[in-house]
């Protein structure tokens, strides 16, 4: 777990340098908002890792809280979507319920170090996607769903996440090839979760799910990638390496 902490700190140092470069030509207000978001993200990542270090009970308690608050945010978004004459309730609840259930089973099955590994790769993908998109983003990935997401940002996030997956792979017994495979799985699941959350927010006509985390929004705004990634990777680890 200590190595994951060191890797995370290294990622934040690299991300901070990239953010400094990407923020040279923006307004002071935007620059301040970006750094607040960066600081909050650092606190979130360290909290998750510290909780994983504390043991499975505390990690399950934290993730259970995230899932429960996320369900409340989904309910609020669906209520707003109905008010806006959109009715995706059944599909959304079915998808969220399935993801939450498999995610919880994965938490029960996997070692805390493996859960932390999945989270660090997700965090690297999210963080490097955002910074790379701010620096190089030109072509939009899904303009009608998530206008701020770019192909260049996703490529940068994928590159950074796979590097972290390989670097941290030996901690959970992963060869470089296996780390690339699970890293791709994590990134694809995380991207799907991010786009799905954006799809729901579009229909609810809201920018964020809530205001719990400054410059991030609600719980699902921060963990919409982790839940599907963990739900998908739990069975993968179980059947491929028997964790």
TAURUR-V787267 format. One record per helix or strand of 2 or more residues. SS is the DSSP state (@ for helix, = for strand). FROM is the first residue (numbers start at 1). LEN is the number of residues. Records with the same first field share a line. If there is no record, write none. Layout:
BEGIN
SS=FROM-LEN, FROM-LEN
END
This chain:
BEGIN
@=2-21, 28-27, 56-28, 89-21, 112-25, 151-22, 176-29, 219-23
==140-3, 146-5
END
